[in-house]
Amino acid sequence: VSELLADLEAVSRFGGEGSGVTRLAWTPELFAAYDYVGARLEELGLEVEVDPAGNLVGRWHVGSGPPIAVGSHLDSVVAGGRFDGTLGVLAGVHAIRLLRRRGFVPGRPLWVISFMDEEGARFGGSCFGSGAFAGRDLSGLEAETDRDGVTLREAMGRAGFDLDRVPEAKRVDELGAYLELHVEQGPVLERAGTDIGVVTGIVGGAAFRVRFTGTPGHAGTTPMELRRDAFAGAARAALALRDRALSSGEITVNVGEVSVEPGGASTIPGAAELTVDIRSLRRFAELETIVREALETVAREERLELGVERLYSIPPCELDEALVETIERAAGDEGATHMRMVSGSGHDAMELGRRVPAGMLFVPSRGGFGHSPDEHTEPERCELGARVLARGLQLVAE
Ligand SMILES: [Zn+2]
């Protein structure tokens, strides 16, 4: 077993007692993983610290000029997989190992970073650590609580951190470039039989909570043409948005929660609530209009009242074209097949990519599983990804 696979196996035990891996932000399980990874980085001669935002940072003090960072995250969702984030961090460690072994001396300092709480699975608000590193104001999360009623401030305090000091973690302006390897968490690469996805951009998106209000009534005595059935409106809206996304080819949309009031097999739904999650890289600016127009059309035709609340809106992030080409070249040098693709989910690279040139590569996810104990990437694909990452670092840091 190679060192990369041994590391993956070792780290998967931290928080891996139950079904899948549960390694939430600021927990002893996560810090145990930090200790393991930190020890590997120190063996490779890197100086290791945990910054005030809880990011594990290893620095290879070598060369001169702005450092090149490679990173991802070691935290997980509840009952997540072994690969999401973790493979990216460990591939970064392994890339340094390969460069050391080859006797490559970088012309620039190299940093390996595991960002705190990418998933936001404990307190909400994803990309805490990379956000702090990139200078985002996170003080608004102060009063967020986990499922045990512990606030973020308290959780940080118990782990020896102070929320007020998080702004000190802003180091993005020192970097020259950022690279991240991640599992795809989707089926595209596996279907195409391709080794490496070269990510050109990360979608932006918005989410909405929608409420249609009609008139409840008796399911048998109210004539069909007189009904104001809120669920019929919700169902039509979901289909209209799906069709719109299908015909565009570059938008995804999801209606993931639906509830009906008052609820009852013989009662016409008087109200229906649904959530809409919509994402795109190039058509981000149109997304809100697309959602509102679809909903308003349905509301008008079904004679329903409509309420729309926007839950969040996050702009997309185009990755650096020069780094896209570098990763393609690195993949070619390592004999890996590759294709360009868009990331449909957010990553730490999105926070950094707004401030420094960032590049990202995906390795295939078996069955397309993500955020699931079924997550899997074939060992050869993990190792090939790490070699491409190492070659990419070499090309950037020469
Ligand atoms: Zn991830």
Residues whose N, C-alpha, C, O or C-beta is under 5 A from the ligand:
A	BS01	ZN	D84 G85
